[in-house]
Amino acid sequence: MNLIERVKNILITPKTEWLVIDTETATPMSLLTGYVLPLAVVGSIGGILSYFLFSGTLGIAGFGMKFMIASAIVGIIVSLVVFYVTTLIVDMLAPSFGSEKNLGKSAQLVAYAGTAFAIAGLLSFIPVIGWILPFVGWAYGVYIMYLGIGTIKKTPEDKKVVYILVIYVILIAIYFILTAILGAILFVTLGGIASAGLRSGY
């Protein structure tokens, strides 16, 4: 699997790309290291670019480069944990929605449906429209998952919408809970470092 080709195809021709994906075998770990992690890194670049390009005009210069890098690392960690936990839940719930219980297929569904959100994160530095792109990424990710869930998980047509709704409610809940927890830890940690620096004269 070529990463760039997969990203391009799942975004531009998702319906036919799901048919290709269905012929492949994968594990949660292989997708995490070979697809989810690279895209999580790519997605975090948008915030860093925003800092370099617009820190003065957007009033974020005071946060400092260390804060921006640490925030990017938090985002990457959250992406990886959300992928893995959501994969487990998707697979666990599969029989309840008449779908195939297969951890590898669940991992494929979650990993590739998240492509649009990662690319939206990369492009979030674009002035004016950058802030809305993550929401567009979420929405397009839902559409991509809808196109693929029947092919990948063998979900009946009449159960697709409810299954996807449940998946995204859980995914979003996990995302915001983890972001809040890790963000708070980051804030406290960097705040302590800054205070120590001031006391030491640096």
Long-range contacts (C-beta under 8 A, 24 or more apart in sequence): 1-34, 1-35, 3-34, 3-35, 3-38, 6-35, 6-112, 6-115, 7-39, 7-115, 7-119, 10-112, 10-115, 10-144, 11-115, 11-116, 11-119, 11-140, 11-144, 14-143, 14-144, 14-147, 14-148, 15-147, 17-112, 18-112, 18-147, 18-148, 18-151, 18-152, 19-151, 21-108, 21-112, 21-148, 21-151, 21-152, 22-105, 22-151, 22-152, 24-108, 25-104, 26-104, 26-107, 26-108, 27-103, 27-104, 27-107, 28-83, 28-84, 28-87, 28-103, 28-104, 28-107, 31-83, 31-107, 31-108, 31-111, 32-80, 32-83, 32-84, 32-107, 32-111, 35-111, 35-112, 36-79, 36-80, 36-83, 36-111, 36-114, 37-76, 37-80, 39-79, 39-114, 39-115, 39-118, 39-119, 40-75, 40-76, 40-79, 40-80, 40-118, 41-76, 42-118, 42-119, 42-121, 42-122, 43-75, 43-79, 43-117, 43-118, 43-119, 43-120, 43-121, 43-122, 44-72, 44-73, 44-75, 44-76, 44-121, 45-72, 45-121, 45-122, 46-121, 46-122, 46-123, 46-124, 46-125, 46-130, 47-71, 47-72, 47-75, 47-121, 47-124, 47-125, 48-72, 49-125, 50-124, 50-125, 50-130, 53-125, 54-125, 54-127, 66-190, 66-193, 67-186, 67-190, 70-186, 70-189, 70-190, 71-183, 71-186, 74-179, 74-182, 74-183, 74-186, 75-121, 75-179, 77-178, 77-182, 78-175, 78-178, 78-179, 78-182, 79-114, 79-118, 81-174, 81-178, 82-171, 82-174, 82-175, 82-178, 83-107, 83-110, 83-111, 83-114, 85-174, 86-110, 86-167, 86-170, 86-171, 86-174, 87-111, 89-167, 89-170, 90-153, 90-167, 93-163, 93-166, 93-167, 94-153, 97-155, 97-156, 97-159, 97-162, 97-163, 98-155, 98-156, 98-159, 99-149, 99-153, 99-154, 99-155, 99-156, 99-159, 99-163, 100-153, 100-154, 102-153, 105-152, 105-153, 106-153, 108-152, 109-145, 109-148, 109-149, 109-152, 109-153, 110-167, 110-171, 112-144, 112-148, 113-141, 113-142, 113-144, 113-145, 113-148, 114-141, 115-141, 115-144, 116-140, 116-141, 116-144, 117-141, 142-168
